[in-house]
Amino acid sequence: MKTILLSGNTALSYAVKQLDVDVISAYPITPQTTMVEKLSEYVANGELDAEFIPVESEHSALSSVLAASAAGARVFTSTSSQGLLLMHEIMFITAGLRLPVVMGIADRAVSAPINIWNDHSDIMAQRDAGWISFFAESAQESYDRTIQAYRIAEDENVHLPVNLNFDGFILTHTYEPVTPIDDELVLKYAPKRRRKLVLDPNNPMTFGGLGSPEYYFEAKYQAIKALEGSLKTIIEADKEYERISGRGYGLYNAYMTEGSDTILVSLGSVGGSIREIVRRMRGEGAKVGSLSLKLFRPFPAKELAEVLSKTKCVVVLDKASSPGTIGGPLFLEVQATLKSFDINVPAINIIAGLGGREIGPDDIRLMFRKGLKVVSDKKVDKLLDYVGVYL
Amino acid sequence: MPKKVSEMEEGFIMTTPRSSMQTKTGSWRAFKPVIDYNKCISCAICWSYCPEPAIFLKDGKYTVDYEYCKGCGICAAECPVKAITMVRESD
């Protein structure tokens, strides 16, 4: 198909249209708004035959698509920041009911102070809801992952909700060349698969019934295991997508990690900037590498451990904080991974980019220098450091 | 309801209607409502207020189904002629 110019938001909307979604419900919030606008336009002008349910809040938006999904519809919702926090309660229910809801998240800081710019505070607050969680680096990747998301969510071995994270403004509002795949190919790759158990007046069933202490643990265990087990389907879906489109993303993008002294681990759009700095620093003789993680849940610990075992210091960049503990959410995962797999590599944490604070080339160089200093000093001075904050 | 992970439907979906009947909530009760039929005027207020519902009309009399009555006491509180007494289970 021809390459077209799309923003992160409109690339996602375009994929949702091609996926022939049946029900959309969303509430507009910056920087997600243009995605919903585009979808309502597709529905209004007849390009997409779907129900668009305008609601009064994000709590209702997710509740609406949850119910539609329970009835067997292919659904979509999207939000950001405060809106995502308002969905928090329903996110656990969606995963607990094993409903293949797909949601786009334009990652944005959380109040207070009120701030509409990018960081990962909103999604990190949803970490334990039981959803599959992807991070994208470009509009093309947002588009591609959206198509993968439906194939994964609706797979009978998965049946779990998926959220697609793309950085607010940096990805949502930047126009990039995107090459979509053909409409028929989209539906051939991700066909609508009707579940065995759906809400049907002719065959009544109970969804969301009481799970008293005799039942709750088993039901919860089942959902936990489903998320762990989804990794296999996620990998297969990506491989198959690569076969039909020529584009695959894997669980991470590892750049110059082999034989490196320091690897900088990141999530989302900053990965591209980091790779550019790696390229420049390698030219200057510094043995640095980049690992941009694409999947946050299920956390690909084993796969990550393998890459990180081949370096001398791991620097983890968090665009979110977990106040009151030893580091940011991504750092805690990476540190736990290193320890759990007996990898004797020191790790330090950098928190940067909160509330849209720019992460520039010099900031990234500084992060690498901190890692290289751990290697030369053979000790960790500061486990957690903040880059780009004026003290 | 199946109690093992391997036997449970995904998402704890209950495929058999009326599965709530399998949970005999009568065992939760600390106080049981006892109806004095000498006072009862068959007004059906207990029947309409019972949240379970565990009060039925049986042979012309409002009767408590003790298999499901949780002993909340709403019927006793609402009875206009004070025909229902809450009696401690162990007594």
Boltz contact constraints between the chains, C-beta under 6 A:
constraints:
  - contact:
      token1: [A, 97]
      token2: [B, 11]
      max_distance: 6.0
  - contact:
      token1: [A, 98]
      token2: [B, 10]
      max_distance: 6.0
  - contact:
      token1: [A, 98]
      token2: [B, 11]
      max_distance: 6.0
  - contact:
      token1: [A, 159]
      token2: [B, 10]
      max_distance: 6.0
  - contact:
      token1: [A, 197]
      token2: [B, 13]
      max_distance: 6.0
  - contact:
      token1: [A, 204]
      token2: [B, 17]
      max_distance: 6.0
  - contact:
      token1: [A, 205]
      token2: [B, 13]
      max_distance: 6.0
  - contact:
      token1: [A, 205]
      token2: [B, 15]
      max_distance: 6.0
  - contact:
      token1: [A, 206]
      token2: [B, 14]
      max_distance: 6.0
  - contact:
      token1: [A, 207]
      token2: [B, 13]
      max_distance: 6.0
  - contact:
      token1: [A, 209]
      token2: [B, 14]
      max_distance: 6.0
  - contact:
      token1: [A, 211]
      token2: [B, 12]
      max_distance: 6.0
  - contact:
      token1: [A, 218]
      token2: [B, 5]
      max_distance: 6.0
  - contact:
      token1: [A, 218]
      token2: [B, 8]
      max_distance: 6.0
  - contact:
      token1: [A, 219]
      token2: [B, 12]
      max_distance: 6.0
  - contact:
      token1: [A, 221]
      token2: [B, 5]
      max_distance: 6.0
  - contact:
      token1: [A, 222]
      token2: [B, 5]
      max_distance: 6.0
